[in-house]
């Protein structure tokens, strides 16, 4: 099934790994779910942004000592989550769309899809690290 | 077939092969660049798995700290349920992430056949996350509906 240029020596460039029917089905599945997650992520980003604005306004109106939660407990995690979910949604959308593009136009769309996925994994690792660090700060604060 | 109906829903045939496109020609293959992108994800996937484990552990430590505090029984029960749900979700994701990390590390080590396992793990990860979100949203809507129902009965 794989097509190679007739003048390309096999020793110089390895033969492309042929996708099986199962792998094609799994890629389509991944693409569909990634786009679904991306849409949910965009909606969540909007809701979190509204919440963040609401909390900021409430803090400005009532003042810092009026029962609004401290920075490490609410504001910082929300900001990290907002930026993380927004970025992740963009990357997931790119991943899903590029897989679709790969099925209709071929490479380099799959390479772009996997690059988006790599950036998504990187971003999500950093977001999770920050969220965990903030959670540790909040837990230690409660225990002291 | 095209219609002049302006309310025609968007087509869902984007995923189908285009006539004459690569899928129709049977040319769907993983290029060397795509394999490199997949294997470059390996260290980050491993770190994501480690971070998920750490996050689960911190959640449990936080719960223990909350339980020893002076909060009300209702607040403590809500914390237990919240941490239990998030731990189950994170553990399910961790299982798939570890599979993904192992497959991409094998690919990075030169096992080209591991590419299939990486693709398989990607699909499992996104499907799991999607199903969890659908279930979560369903529960949220259900609880919201019950709340409205109870409120109207008072």
Interface residues (C-beta under 8 A of the other chain):
Chain A: X1 X2 X3 X13 X14 X16 X17 X18 X19 X20 X22 X23 X24 X26 X27 X28 X29 X30 X31 X32 X33 X34 X36 X37 X40 X100 X102 X103 X104 X105 X106 X107 X108 X110 X111 X114 X115 X117 X118 X121 X122 X124 X125 X128 X129 X131 X132 X135 X136 X138 X139 X142 X143
Chain B: X14 X15 X16 X17 X18 X21 X22 X23 X25 X26 X27 X28 X29 X30 X31 X32 X33 X34 X35 X37 X38 X40 X41 X44 X45 X47 X48 X51 X52 X54 X55 X58 X59 X61 X62 X65 X66 X69 X112 X115 X116 X119 X120 X122 X123 X126 X127 X129 X130 X133
